[in-house]
Amino acid sequence: MMLSGKTGGSSRLLKPAAASQDVQLLELLAARSAKISEILKESPQEGLSHFLQEMPAEAKTFDLVIKFCYGYELDLSTENVVPVTCLAFHLKMTESHSRNNLLRKALTFFEQRVLLSWNETIKALCTVENIYKHAVNYGLVDACIESLVAKALADPSLLGEPMKNLICADDREDADIVYRTNARRRLFDLERQSEDLTVLPLLLYESIILAMNKRVVPPKNVAVSLSAYANKWVVSSISTGREKMSIYKRNSEREVIEAVERLLSHERGILSCTVLFDMLRSALILEASSDCKNGFEVRIGKQLEEATVKDLFIPFQGNSKEDIECLREILKTFYGNYPHSNLSGLIAVAELLERFLAEVSSNIDLKPAEFVSLADILIAASLVTQRRSDGIYRAIDIYLLNHRYLTESEREEVCLVLDCQKMSPEAREHAARNERLPLRVVVQVLFVGQLQLRDTILGEIQDSDNKLRKEVGGDDLAKLDCGEEQVRNEMEKMSHKVMELERECCMMRKEIQSGCSQSVKKEKVGMWREMKRKFGCTTSMHDYNCQIKKKKVHPK
């Protein structure tokens, strides 16, 4: 850094002609500085002027050096010791040139008053930005980093305590992410809130975290610091809107979020899903690199069962297609790495997607094709859990309620994702009276209901018949056969009515193509493998590079 804005004796040194007092000052400086002594011997004016212009110091730092040369008491502090030390190195104010010299005094203060304290070390690093190159060359930055790493290894809570897990699916919707801190840490925070790693510029912060990761400081504590850094410099400012962001600020924040992703461990559960979704949302808004976005998607996918409905809303550019693809990537990771022996997480994710689809269905801007894509994701996610299609029906009903302008063909397109055979009796009863559904869908629901009713009655009669035959004999069997004949006659009448209804529906079913989604065919492959196939995942537990196979677009 060039020397500028000097006052007093330091500014006079740059003048072509020096007064007698300036000559005295030069002599004092030369007595303490081996570098100035060398310059005065070789080129008294020109060399000195150029040297002073290139000194790594501000005016106030140079004035401290001049006062030291005049014999005044040296006023060192955490805020000035690094600049003073750099200048003392630059001027070669060593013990070999003069006893009790400035460099030794500054280094002693730096080692005994700064490096021994976490807070003072961070304070000192805050003064390094303008003289970073010199502070690195003279080893001051490395000394500070080593000090902080050693203290973090001894007491990881200096970085922050691991985050609380969100309590439950209902209570955590609006829950704030907080840190669990012990009494000592809370007192530390109250007294020294400014002395935290998050106050450092990215260049220094990244170097420190890299060193901590290399020395294996607990990842959960490092993750807390990274989360706080991202929140301070990126996430908290996203709410102001990217339109108001300057190019410089936008680029700076992009660098921060990309650095946070690089530094963050891939260990499952070190940050909550909500925090990871906030980081992903920021990366999308700032148009961060694909590696950055994919990194957050993979981390979220590993613990998706802990997410909330609110987390799944990832609007960033009004581009719903990209939002949907982002959700697909997250689900791909989840299903590609989930241990299929435990169904609880699969059920949790299926229920989460049902609630999300119902919530997003009220969005007036959601197009039919986008709704169908989201519904297809839910259908694929529900394969293993064998869930009813009531959740999809509810979402369809909400969507049609909020999109009354849809044409009959568009409403039929939306309803193509509904599998009537998987609906509960209550849902079918509601659908049969639902005026928002296309007529063909209502007829299909009635037809499926009649078929299932017939099968149920026949099954009950058969069971009852078998039971009675075991209990009675002789003449009673003849009477029983007579009663059965009457029941069969009634059943035949019902069967004829069902067949008439089936014939009426036949043409409709063909026009609807597949009608409602057919039941999953029994194949040699298991249900788990079929569900993975729909998400494009392989059987490998760590294969993140599989591609999601897009479903065919439903014809309008």
N, C-alpha and C positions, 0 to 999 in steps of 0.2 A: 504494500500500500504506500502511496506517495505521501510525504509529509506535507501538510497544508494547514493554513489557518493558525500559524504559530504566534505566540505573544511573547512580550518581554525579550529576554536575552536570546532565546532560540530563534526569533525572527531576524534579529540583527546579524546572525551568523551567515545569512544568505546574501547580505549586501556586499557589493564589490569592495568597498573600502571599509575597514573596521576601525572603530575608535579604540582608545587605550583600554577601556573596560572590556571591549570585545576580545582584545588580544589576551587579556587576563582570563576570560572565559574559555577561550580556545586552549590556553595552557592548562587550565583546570580539567577540561575534558580530555586533553591528551594525556594528562597524568593518570586518569582513570581508564581511558579507552585506548586499547592497543591499536584499534582500527584507525581512529582519528590521528593518533600519533604517527602511524605509517603514512597516511595521506598528507599530513602537514610536511613531512620530510620530502615527499615526492612532488606534490603539486598543491601548494598551500591554498589557492583560491578556487581554481576550476574543479579540481578533484573533490574538494570539500563540498562545494555547492551541489554537485551531481550526487554525491553520497547522501547528503541530507535530504535531497528530494526523494530518494528511493527508500528511506528508512521506514520500517514497518511499525509506525506509531502515529498517534494523534498528538495534537499540541499539548494536551494535559499530561499525557504520558511523558513527553519529552521534557516538560517543565519539571516533573518529579525527578528526572535524571539530573537536570541542571542544579536543582536544589540540593540533591545528594552531593554533587561535585563541590558545591559551595560549603558543604559541611552541615547542612540542616538535617534534622532527624528525618529518617525515611518513613513516610506515611503509607505503608503497604496495607492493602485490604484484599478481600476475595475478589472484588470487582476490578482491581487494577493489577493484581500480581501477574497474571498471564501476559498482558501487554508489556509490563515492565520487564518481565523475564525475557520475552522475545527481543526487546530492544537491547537489553544487556548482552544477550547472545550476539546480536547483530553488531554491537559496538566492541565486542570482545573485552568486556569489563571483567576480566578474570583475575584470580589470585596471583597468577604468574606475572601479571603486569603490575598489580597494586594490591597490597594486603587489605583485608576487610572490604573487598570490592562489592559492587552492586549485585553481580550475578550470584555470588554465594549467598548473600542475604536474601535475595528474591527466591532462590531455590529452597533455602531452609524454611522460609515462610510457606512456600507452596507445599512442601512435603509435610510439615508439621501442623499447619493450620487449615489446609485445604483438603489434601488427599485423605486425611483421617476421618473426614466427615462426608456422609452421603449428600447432605444438602449443600454444603460448601463446594463440593466438587461440581455439582450441577450448576450452582451459581457461577463458578469460574468458567465452565464450558459455555455459558451464555455470552461471555465476552469474546469468544474465539472467532465468531463468524467472519469478521472483517480482516482478521489476520490468520485465517485458517491454514493457509499454506505454510506460513512460518511456524505456527504452533505445532503442526505435524512434523516439520523438518527438525525441530528442536526437541521432539519427543514428549511435549506437554500433553497433547491430545491422547496419545497412547497411555500415558501415565494415568490420566483421568479415567479412561475406559477400563483399564485394569483394576483401578480402585473400585469402580462401580460394580464390575463383574464379581469381584471378590466379596463385596458386601452383599450382593444379591444371592450368591451361593450360600453365604452364612445365614441370611435372613430373607428368603424369597418374598415375604410379605411386604417388603419395601416397594415391590412392584404393584402390590394390590392383591387382595385375597380373591380366590376363585369365585366366580359368580354363583349366586343362588340358582338352583333349578326352579323353573316355574312350577307353581303348585299343582294346578290341574287344568284340564282343557277349558272349563268354564271360567274359572277365576283368573286365568292368565291372559285373557283376551286384551285387557287394558292394563296389565301389570307392568310396572316400571322395572327396568333392569337395574339391580342394585348390587353393591359389593358387600360381602360379609367382612367386616373389619373387627379386629380385636381392640381392646381398650387402648393399648399402647399405640396402635396404628391410627386410631381415631384421633388421639391426642396429637400425634405427629402431623396428621392432615390439617387439624385446626390451626396449629401453630405455623406450619410450613407448607401451606397449600401451593405456593408458587414454585417451591423447589421440588418439582416432579419432572420426570423424563419427558413428559408431553410438552414442556415449554421449549424444548430444544428444536432447532431446525432439522429438517429431514436428513441432511447429510450426516450430522452427528448422531442423531437418533438411530438411524439404520446401522451405523458402525457399531454402536453399543449393543443393539439387539442381536446383530450377527455374532458378536463376540460371546454374548450370553447363550445363544443357541449352540455355539461351538463347545462351550464349557458345560453344557447341559444344565442350565438353570431350569427349574421345573416349568414345563411348557404351559401349565395352567396359569401360573403367575405371569409369565411372559405374555400370554394371550390377553390377560386383563389389561396390561399396559398397552398392547397393540389396539385393543378395542377402545380404550380411552383416547389414544392418539388419533385414531380414525374418527372418533366422535367429535373431538375438539377441532380438527382441521378440515374435515370433509362432511360427515353425516349431518352435523348440526346446521351447516350452512346450505345444505341441499334444499331445505324447505323454502328458502328465499326465491327459488326458481332459477333454472339455468339460463333463462333469457337475460337476466340482469348481471350475469357473470362476465367479467372481463376475460379476454383470451389468456392473459397471464395467470389470473386466479384459477381459471378452468384447467390449464395445463399443470399448475402447481398441485391442485387437488387430485388430478389424475395420477401424478407421480406418487402422491401419498398413498392413495388406495391401492395402487399396483405394488408399492413397497410393502404395505401391510399384508397383502395376500402372499407375497414371496416369503415373508418372515414368519407367517402364521403356521403353526404345526398342523399336520393332517390328523392328529389324534382326535378320536371321536369324543364329543361332549365337552371340550375345553371352553367352548362358547355356546350360548343358547342359540336355538334356531332363529329367534327374533333378531338377535344381534347380527348373525350371519346374513339374514335376509336384508337387513339395513345396509350392510356392506355391499351385497350384490346389487341392490337397488342403486346405490351410489355409483358403483362401477358401470352400470348400464347407462345411467344419466350422463356420466362423464365420458362415455364411449371409451372405456378402458380396453386394454388388449384382450384378445380372446382367451389367452392363458389365464389372465386375471379372473374373468367372468367364469370360465370353466372351473377354476380352482374353488371358487365359492360355491358353485353348483354341486360339485362333488362332496364338499364338506357338509352342505345342507342335506344332500341325499343320504348320507350315512346316518342321519338322525331325524329323518323327516317325520317319524311318528310323534315327535315332540313339538311339531309346528302347530300354529294356530291358523284359523281361517284368515285372519287379518294379515298374517305373514305371506299368504299365497298371492295377495294382490301385488303385482309387480309392474304397474304402469310406469312407463318411462318416456315414450315418445308417441303415445297414442297408437302404437303399432301392436294390435292384439295378436297378430300372427307370431311376432317375435316373443311376446309374452308366453304364448302357448308352447312354442318350441323350448323356451327356457324351462317351463314346467315339465315338459317331456324329458328333458335332459336330467332334471333332478330325480324324476321317478325312475328313469333308466338306472341311475346309480343306486337308488334305494332297492329296487327289485333285483338288480344284478348282484347285490352283495348281502341281501338279507338272509339269515339262516332260516330255511323253510320249515324247520322243526318247530318253530315258535310262531303261532298264528296271531298272537296279541298285537304285534306291530302292524301286521297286514290288515287286521280289522280296524285298527286305529286310523291308518292311512285311508282306507276305503271310506270310513265314516267322515274323516276330514274332507275328502274330496266331495262327498255328498253335500256337506254343509257349504263348502265353497261354491259348488255349482248352483245351489239354491240361492246363495247370496249374489253371485255374479249375474244370475238370470234376470234380475231386476234392472240391470244396466240397459238403458234405452239404446245405447250405441252398439251393443253387442249384436253382430250380424248372425243370421241363421247358420251360415257355414261355420262360424267361429263357435257358436253354441254346440253344434254337432261335434266339432273337434274335441271340445272339452268333455262332452258326454261320452265320446268314444274312449277317452282316457279313463273316465270313471268305470266304464264297462270292463275294460281290460284289467283295471285294478281290482275289480270285484270277482274275477274268475275264481281265484283260489278260495275266497271266503264264502262263495256260493250265496251271496246276498240277494235278497229280493230286489226287484227293479222299482220299488216304491219311491226310493230317493230320486231316481231319474224322472219318474212320473211327476213328483212334486216340483222338480226343477222345470219340467216342460210346462206345467200349469202356471207357474210363476212367470215364465218367459212369455207365454201366450197372453197372460193378463197384462203384461207391460208392453206388449208389442201387438196391439189390436189392429194395426194397419197392415199386418201380413196378409198376403193373398192365400187362397185355399191351398195352392200348390206349395207355397212356402211353409205353411203350417204342417202339411203332410211331410215335407222334408224334415222338419224339426222332430216329428213324431216317429220317424223311421228308426230312431235309436231305442225306442221303447219295446221291450220284450213283454208282451201281454201275458205270456205263460208263466212269467216269474213274478207277476203282481199278486199281492195278497188279496183275499176276498174283499176286504174293506176298501182297498185302493181301486179294485175293479168296480165296486158298487159306486164309488165316487165318480169314476171315469164314465160310467154309463149315463150319468146325469149331467156330465160336464159339457155345457154348451160351447165352450171354447175349443174343444177338440174337433178335428175334422170328422164328418159323418162316417167315413170309412173306418176310422180308428175306433169310433164308438161301436160300430157293428162288429169289428174284430174282437173288441173286449167282450161283448155279449156272447159271441160265438165261443170264445175260449171259456167263458164262465159256464155256458151250457154243457160243453164237453166235460169240464172238470166236475160239474154237478152230476152228470150221468155216470161218470166213472166212479164217483164217490158212492152214489146210491147202489150201483151194481155191486161194488165191493162190499158194502155193508150187508146187502141181501145175501150175498154168497157166504159171508162169515156167519150170519144169523142162521142160514139154512144148514150149514155144516154143524153148527152147535146144536140145533134142534134135532137133527137126525141122530146125533149121538145120545140124546136124552130120551127119545120116544121110539116106539116100535109097533108092529101089527096094524090094527085099525087106525091108530093115531097117525101112522104114516100116510094112510090113504087120505085122511082129512087134511093132513099137512100138504099133501100134493095138490089137493083141490084148492087150498088157500094160495098155494104158490102159483097156481094157474091164473088166478085172478090178478095177483101181483104182476105176473109176467105180461098179462094183457095190458095193464096200466103202463108198464115200462115200454111195451112196444109202441103204444100211442105216443109216449114222450119221445121215444127214439125216432118215430116218424117226423115229429115236429122238429127235432134237432137236425134230421137229415134235410128237411125242407130249408131250414135256416142255413145249413151248410151249402146247399146248392145255390142259394141266393148270394152267399158270400164268396163263392168260388171265383166268379169273375172279378170281384173286388180284390180278392187276394192276389190274383195274377197281376192286376194293374198296379198294386202297391209293390210289385216285384216279390220281395221276400216277406211281405206283410210286416209283421213285427220281427224283431231279431229272433232267429231260431235258437233253440237250446243248443248248447255246446255239444257237438257230436263226440261220441265216445271214440277215441283213437287209442293207438298203442302208446302214444306219448302221454305222460301224466299231466294233470291239471296245472301243476307248478311250471312245467316246461312250456306248456301252451301259453300261460300268462306271460312268461319271460319272452317268448317269441313275439308276442304282440308289442312288447316294448323294445324289441330288437336286441335283447340281452342274451349273452351266451351263458353257459353254465358255470363259467369261471367266476370265482368269488371276487376277483380283482380286475375284471376286464371292464375298463371304463371307456374303451374305444369303440364299443359296438354302436351301430347306427340304428336309430328307431325307424322301423318300417312304417311309412305313412299309409294310412288307410285310403282306399279308393274314394274319390269324391262321389257322394251320393248324387244321382241324377236329379235335376230339378223337374 
